[in-house]
Amino acid sequence: MTSMVAHVEKTEKGYAILLTDEMVEKLHLSEGTAVEVRSVTEPTTTGPQIRYATAEEAMQMHRRLEPENAKAYTELAK
């Protein structure tokens, strides 16, 4: 099992969980990868579990966030 202590940082639009480069590589993540973060309360669990979003979940997230990110998408497309 791969685990680490992650730090939460306040951003302009909310909060971000900061991962080390090593953890990002181990989990094969890249910018824009959808992940699910769950609150874990069972005493036998060592911490949050990360799983990749399904294609459908990723599309639902994209549709939900697209309006607030439309300006950024336009700028990136230039």
C-alpha positions, 0 to 999 in steps of 0.5 A, spaced: 500 500 500 502 506 498 501 512 503 503 519 505 501 525 509 498 530 505 497 537 506 491 541 505 492 548 502 487 554 501 487 556 494 483 562 490 477 557 489 477 552 495 482 547 497 487 543 494 491 537 497 498 537 496 502 531 494 509 529 493 512 528 486 514 521 488 506 520 490 504 523 484 509 518 480 507 512 484 499 513 483 500 515 475 497 521 476 497 527 472 494 534 472 487 534 471 486 527 473 480 526 477 481 522 484 476 521 489 477 523 496 473 520 502 473 521 509 475 514 513 473 513 520 474 506 521 480 505 526 483 499 522 484 504 516 490 508 515 488 514 511 484 516 505 483 511 500 484 514 492 481 511 486 481 513 479 474 516 477 470 512 472 470 515 465 462 517 466 464 520 473 470 524 470 465 526 465 460 528 470 465 532 474 467 536 467 460 537 466 459 540 473 465 544 473 465 546 465 461 553 466 466 556 472 472 554 468 469 556 461 474 562 461 480 558 462 478 553 457 478 559 452 485 561 454 488 554 454 485 553 447 489 559 444 
